[in-house]
Amino acid sequence: MVTMAIKAEHKKLTPGSKQLTKQWEKRNTVGKDRVEELRALYEELGFEVKVEEYQHESEAGEKCNECFAVSKGNYFVIYTRKK
Protein backbone atom coordinates (compact mmCIF):
# COMPACT_ATOMS: atom_id res chain seq x y z
CA MET A 1 0.00 0.00 0.00
CA VAL A 2 1.50 3.33 -1.08
CA THR A 3 0.32 5.31 1.96
CA MET A 4 2.03 3.07 4.51
CA ALA A 5 5.31 2.93 2.58
CA ILE A 6 5.42 6.70 2.26
CA LYS A 7 4.64 7.37 5.90
CA ALA A 8 7.24 4.90 7.10
CA GLU A 9 9.93 6.24 4.79
CA HIS A 10 9.75 9.99 5.44
CA LYS A 11 9.76 12.37 8.37
CA LYS A 12 7.07 15.03 8.62
CA LEU A 13 7.77 18.26 6.77
CA THR A 14 5.76 21.26 7.89
CA PRO A 15 5.93 24.82 6.56
CA GLY A 16 7.86 26.00 9.63
CA SER A 17 10.11 22.99 10.04
CA LYS A 18 13.89 23.23 9.82
CA GLN A 19 13.93 20.39 7.28
CA LEU A 20 11.66 22.24 4.87
CA THR A 21 13.63 25.49 5.11
CA LYS A 22 16.88 23.73 4.18
CA GLN A 23 16.30 24.30 0.47
CA TRP A 24 13.33 21.93 0.13
CA GLU A 25 10.94 23.06 -2.57
CA LYS A 26 7.30 22.05 -2.74
CA ARG A 27 6.79 20.62 -6.23
CA ASN A 28 3.19 19.46 -6.37
CA THR A 29 0.24 17.78 -4.71
CA VAL A 30 -0.75 14.50 -6.34
CA GLY A 31 -3.05 11.54 -5.90
CA LYS A 32 -1.52 8.38 -4.49
CA ASP A 33 -1.70 6.71 -7.90
CA ARG A 34 0.98 9.13 -9.22
CA VAL A 35 3.31 9.39 -6.20
CA GLU A 36 5.78 6.67 -7.15
CA GLU A 37 5.90 7.78 -10.79
CA LEU A 38 6.77 11.37 -9.86
CA ARG A 39 9.19 10.33 -7.11
CA ALA A 40 11.12 8.25 -9.66
CA LEU A 41 11.08 11.11 -12.17
CA TYR A 42 12.48 13.65 -9.70
CA GLU A 43 15.12 11.18 -8.52
CA GLU A 44 16.11 10.51 -12.13
CA LEU A 45 16.49 14.27 -12.58
CA GLY A 46 18.95 14.34 -9.67
CA PHE A 47 16.75 15.47 -6.80
CA GLU A 48 16.39 14.17 -3.27
CA VAL A 49 12.66 13.57 -2.72
CA LYS A 50 10.39 13.72 0.34
CA VAL A 51 6.72 12.78 0.20
CA GLU A 52 4.13 13.73 2.80
CA GLU A 53 0.44 13.07 3.15
CA TYR A 54 -1.44 16.26 2.32
CA GLN A 55 -2.26 18.39 5.35
CA HIS A 56 -4.55 21.42 5.49
CA GLU A 57 -2.73 24.36 3.87
CA SER A 58 -3.77 27.96 4.18
CA GLU A 59 -2.52 28.84 0.67
CA ALA A 60 -4.50 26.02 -0.94
CA GLY A 61 -7.83 27.78 -0.54
CA GLU A 62 -10.86 26.54 1.32
CA LYS A 63 -12.43 24.73 -1.65
CA CYS A 64 -9.24 22.70 -2.23
CA ASN A 65 -8.96 21.85 1.45
CA GLU A 66 -12.57 20.64 1.52
CA CYS A 67 -11.91 18.16 -1.30
CA PHE A 68 -8.63 16.97 0.21
CA ALA A 69 -10.29 16.50 3.62
CA VAL A 70 -12.96 14.25 2.10
CA SER A 71 -10.25 12.21 0.35
CA LYS A 72 -7.93 11.97 3.37
CA GLY A 73 -5.03 9.63 2.70
CA ASN A 74 -5.37 9.87 -1.07
CA TYR A 75 -3.28 12.99 -1.73
CA PHE A 76 0.40 13.66 -1.13
CA VAL A 77 2.77 16.61 -1.38
CA ILE A 78 6.12 16.11 -3.10
CA TYR A 79 9.15 18.13 -1.94
CA THR A 80 12.55 18.11 -3.64
CA ARG A 81 16.02 19.52 -3.21
CA LYS A 82 19.30 19.15 -5.07
CA LYS A 83 21.47 16.25 -3.88
Summary of the structure (lengths in Angstrom):
residues: 83
radius of gyration: 12.5
end to end distance: 27.2
largest distance: 35.0
contacts: 199
relative contact order: 0.27
helix: 41%
strand: 27%
